Each structure stands twice: as structure tokens, then as C-alpha cells.
Amino acid sequence: MNIKKRDFISKIYYTLFIIIIYRLGYFIPLPFLNNRVSIFSLGIMPYISASILTQLMCYMFPFFYKIQQDGEIGIKKINNITKVLTILISLIQAPVYINMTLSEFSYFINCKNILMITSIICITTGTFFTMWLGEKINAKGIGNGNSLIIMSGILSRFIYSIIDEILNRIKNQLLGITILLFELFIWLLIIGISIIIINFVKKIHIQYVNKLNNYSSNLEEVYLRNEIKFIPLKVVYPGIMPIIFSQGILITIFKKINNINNIYGIWYNLLYSILIIIITFFYTFLSIPVKKISDDLKINGVYIPNIKPGKDTCFFLKKIVSQIYFVGSLLLVIIALLPSIFISLGGDKNFSFFFGGTTIIIMVGGLLDIKYTINSYIL
């Protein structure tokens, strides 16, 4: 066994060790309360939201963009800002979550405030510790720490949900088994479609005026095909960010409105869809620097076939980005609404979470990331 393979195996063991710590910590309940609500109730999601917010700030405000471009020092500053935002978001979301899930407070009127403060501190600390575990996987494990931590929770719930679904369906004998097989078929179909959606890119073909080998830009990658190359733009460019942000807004701001508080109701899902479309629009146009791409192509003697360099190229790229935004936002809305659709058709609530939303995208995206990581070590 060579050194590289041995190093990779040690990284796998270290990653599994960290995930075990997280899963054990998930069973630690909040103090002074009877029902089992974990100190890791919010998990890594406040950190994910903070990371997304920091990224948007870097796109929108020159001050943060300059910090981001300041090498390793800038990256450390941005990471510190993200951590501060993580704490603030946890402090906002923790009391909302506690009020939604803990009925015990009605029995402790005299000490409700003390219990609330204690629970908020515990949940916020749990979130920060979870973030630290993710960083350890990134530093000493196989990477993708946040995705792996989220996936570990999803997979643990999936095992219980699929067992309950099987037991409930087989009670109805042949009809139940038929429905179960149909559900599993649809579920596998959704996973396959999600893989296609995550990997699908719009290819904008480009050509060189002169044969240059030093072309560079801020694009993720450029595939070479002899003299012809293309710029790949992901159709679902923001990933799960619009879904996570929309859920956070709805839970935090609109939790007290009855018509919106029901996550399976029509008003919740209507507003949910509108928020996903709006956030996808802003994120896509902010994160794809159309003007800069157009300028880079012109400076390096590169052009899009049948499109003039300069303003025409910029206009063409904006048109393509608009198409990506429109298609990507619709695909995200469909994926986000699948759990509610499943329940409206008579499906189990626990099992519905695995038919769409953030759960299915995180599972598929996380597994694909693991696949790419393993392939990179093997190759």
C-alpha cells in the first residue's frame, strides 16, 4: 500500500470518528426539560446560512469584496465574519425553534425565561461546535465536512422513516405493497432527475482569434476541444441556497401567521415558491460576473461564434444567464414542493422529507462530492 492510499484511509477513519462524535452529541438533550430536544437541534444550518450571506455580501459590497481578495489574510477575515454571523443567526433561530417544539414551557411559567435563555445558549453552542467539527473534517478528513455532517443526520432519519413506511404499507397487504413499490420507484426517479439537474450545465462555445495557451478567468473550468472551447454555466447555479434561505425567512418572520405557519398549506408553499424565485434571481445575477467575463474574453482574443466582442457579447451572456435563472428557479421550486405534493397524495410526513426539498439535493450533492473526492485520490 503506497503512502497516498494509506493517507487517504487515515482521512476516512478520521472523518468517521468526527461524524460519530456528532451523532453521539445529537442525543444530548437540552437541560431541565423532559422531552428529547438536542443541543444540536439547529445543526450546521445557521453556519450554511451565514456562509451564503457572507458570499452575497462579498458580491454586493466592494468593502467585503476587497477583503475577500486579500489572499489568506482576507479569507481568514471572511471566515471570522461568517462565524460571527453564525452566532447571530443561531441566537435568532434558537428561540423560534424552541417555541415551536417545546410544550414544557407552559408548565414552567415562573422560570420560563431562565429555561429559554439556557436553551438558547445550549443550542447556539451546539451549532458552533458542529461548525468546528465540519472544519476538522475539511482540515484533516476527506473534506466536504458540512455536507457530510448534514448527510449523517439525513441518513439516520431515513433509516427510521423507510422502516416505518414499509411496516405501514405492508399492513394493507397487496395494495400496500403495490403502493410502496410505486413510492420507491418515484423516489429513485427523483434521485436520478436530481443528479441530472445538479450536473447539468449550459455550454457557451467560444473560439480564439489567435491560438493562446494562457487564457485565464474566474470561471470554474474551461473544457478544451482542439481549437474550440466552451464556458460551462450550471443551470441550477445557486444550488440549495434559495431553498435554505426561503425556509429560514418563512420560519423566522412568518411563524406567527396561521395561514403561513402550516408548511404543507397552500399559502406557505406559494410564498415559499415566490421567495425561491426571487432569491435565485438575485443570487444568479450577482454571482455570475457577466461584464467581467465579456471583458476577459475580449482582452484575451476570445469570441463567441456569431457574436461581436464587447457589448454584444455582454448582452448575449445576460440573455443566457436569464434563461439559466428562469429554468433553474423553476426546477428548484418543483424540488422544494415535492414533499408537500407527496403528503397531499396521502404519503407519510416523515418519509415525505426524502422526496424533495433540501434533503434530496443535499443527499445527491453530498454523495457526488464524496465520489469526486475518492476518484481524485484514486487517480
Rosetta blueprint (number, residue, H / E / L):
1 M L
2 N L
3 I H
4 K H
5 K H
6 R H
7 D H
8 F H
9 I H
10 S H
11 K H
12 I H
13 Y H
14 Y H
15 T H
16 L H
17 F H
18 I H
19 I H
20 I H
21 I H
22 Y H
23 R H
24 L H
25 G H
26 Y L
27 F L
28 I L
29 P E
30 L L
31 P L
32 F L
33 L L
34 N L
35 N L
36 R L
37 V L
38 S E
39 I L
40 F L
41 S L
42 L L
43 G L
44 I L
45 M H
46 P H
47 Y H
48 I H
49 S H
50 A H
51 S H
52 I H
53 L H
54 T H
55 Q H
56 L H
57 M H
58 C H
59 Y H
60 M H
61 F L
62 P H
63 F H
64 F H
65 Y H
66 K H
67 I H
68 Q H
69 Q L
70 D L
71 G H
72 E H
73 I H
74 G H
75 I H
76 K H
77 K H
78 I H
79 N H
80 N H
81 I H
82 T H
83 K H
84 V H
85 L H
86 T H
87 I H
88 L H
89 I H
90 S H
91 L H
92 I H
93 Q H
94 A H
95 P H
96 V H
97 Y H
98 I H
99 N H
100 M H
101 T H
102 L L
103 S L
104 E H
105 F H
106 S H
107 Y H
108 F L
109 I H
110 N H
111 C H
112 K H
113 N H
114 I H
115 L H
116 M H
117 I H
118 T H
119 S H
120 I H
121 I H
122 C H
123 I H
124 T H
125 T H
126 G H
127 T H
128 F H
129 F H
130 T H
131 M H
132 W H
133 L H
134 G H
135 E H
136 K H
137 I H
138 N H
139 A H
140 K H
141 G L
142 I L
143 G L
144 N L
145 G H
146 N H
147 S H
148 L H
149 I H
150 I H
151 M H
152 S H
153 G H
154 I H
155 L H
156 S H
157 R H
158 F H
159 I H
160 Y H
161 S H
162 I H
163 I H
164 D H
165 E H
166 I H
167 L H
168 N H
169 R H
170 I H
171 K L
172 N L
173 Q H
174 L H
175 L H
176 G H
177 I H
178 T H
179 I H
180 L H
181 L H
182 F H
183 E H
184 L H
185 F H
186 I H
187 W H
188 L H
189 L H
190 I H
191 I H
192 G H
193 I H
194 S H
195 I H
196 I H
197 I H
198 I H
199 N H
200 F L
201 V E
202 K E
203 K E
204 I E
205 H E
206 I E
207 Q E
208 Y E
209 V L
210 N L
211 K L
212 L L
213 N L
214 N L
215 Y L
216 S L
217 S L
218 N L
219 L L
220 E L
221 E L
222 V L
223 Y E
224 L E
225 R E
226 N L
227 E L
228 I E
229 K E
230 F E
231 I E
232 P E
233 L E
234 K E
235 V L
236 V L
237 Y L
238 P L
239 G L
240 I L
241 M H
242 P H
243 I H
244 I H
245 F H
246 S H
247 Q H
248 G H
249 I H
250 L H
251 I H
252 T H
253 I H
254 F L
255 K L
256 K L
257 I L
258 N H
259 N H
260 I H
261 N H
262 N L
263 I L
264 Y L
265 G L
266 I H
267 W H
268 Y H
269 N H
270 L H
271 L H
272 Y H
273 S H
274 I H
275 L H
276 I H
277 I H
278 I H
279 I H
280 T H
281 F H
282 F H
283 Y H
284 T H
285 F H
286 L H
287 S H
288 I L
289 P L
290 V H
291 K H
292 K H
293 I H
294 S H
295 D H
296 D H
297 L H
298 K H
299 I H
300 N L
301 G L
302 V E
303 Y E
304 I L
305 P L
306 N L
307 I L
308 K L
309 P L
310 G L
311 K H
312 D H
313 T H
314 C H
315 F H
316 F H
317 L H
318 K H
319 K H
320 I H
321 V H
322 S H
323 Q H
324 I H
325 Y H
326 F H
327 V H
328 G H
329 S H
330 L H
331 L H
332 L H
333 V H
334 I H
335 I H
336 A H
337 L H
338 L H
339 P H
340 S H
341 I H
342 F H
343 I H
344 S H
345 L L
346 G L
347 G L
348 D L
349 K H
350 N H
351 F H
352 S H
353 F H
354 F H
355 F H
356 G L
357 G H
358 T H
359 T H
360 I H
361 I H
362 I H
363 M H
364 V H
365 G H
366 G H
367 L H
368 L H
369 D H
370 I H
371 K H
372 Y H
373 T H
374 I H
375 N H
376 S H
377 Y H
378 I H
379 L L
